Every structure is written in structure tokens, then in C-alpha cells.
């Protein structure tokens, strides 16, 4: 008996569904980007709500999203007052599907947006985001994603100490 595929042959993040909502939580890290990976956890966290729709990026399956995030800093560590960086953010992203074997998938994405206020860590409201994800399709509607996410101002301001997060998210297709 053949195993039923979770996704249709034309693989996308969402199968045959046209909408996706997601929620993710992440732990902040003080140093590093992707290479070298961040290694110093700090009392800095992120929560994100995402709404996505399927699209193509140069014929590659993708999803276009609007993201609303809130960072939460607790106290001082490594010379930073993390509580000063409790700031809401809104940003648009495009995630590109790199591979999908019907249960595990990989993706990467980039985007741009705004944080509600400037601060001494990122000296601009303008933010750029880069994200790498490894996901697992629980079923046709639900997926879990481990992510590494990086925010910076791309040197558009004098201060650019960036934000980096490792996290876990869940998506629901409808």
C-alpha cells in the first residue's frame, strides 16, 4: 500500500491551501550571525505572528508574509540593557523553499520592515531580516519550524549591533 503524500506533487509551503498563519518564539543571542553561529544567549526574546500566502520566486515555490513581532528584554547582560530593546516590529518577508521531501523541508527568507523606535543597539527604525528554517509537516494543515533569524539595519545608521534569534514556530494552513 503506497504511503499518502502530505503535500501535492507541486510542493509549496501550504499544499493546496491559499492562506497560512504562524506563531513563533525565539531566544536572543548577543554575538554572531549565521557564520559564525550565535553562541552567547542573552535575556532577549521574540514573539512573532505571521500571515502568509503562496507565491513563486523565479519559479521556485515561496511564501510572502506580513510579520508582527515583539521583542522582550529582561535585564542587563554583556554590557547591554536588554529591557531597553522591548520594541514592536512589523516587516514583510519572502521565504523560498529550498527542498521538501513530503515531511521535512528547508527554506530561507529575507525581508524589510520597521521597529517602533530607534535605540543604541540598532540606530535606525529601518530593519532588514534574514531567516533560515528547517520545517516538519505534521499533517496537511500543521507544520513546525526551527529557525535562525537575524535583524540588522544593514549599516544604514552608525549603530548596527543586530539582533539574532534561534526559535521554534508553528504554522496552520487554511
Buried (B, 14 or more C-beta within 10 A) or exposed (E): EEEEEBBEEEBBBBBEBEEBBBEBEBBBBBBBBBEEEBEEEBBBBBBBEBEBBBBEBEEEBBBBBBBBBBBBBEEEBEEBEBEEBBBEBEBEBBBBBBEBEEEEBBBBBBBEBEBEEBBEBBBBBBBBBBBBBBBEBBEBBEBBBBBBBBBBBEEBBEBBBBBBBBBEBBBBBE
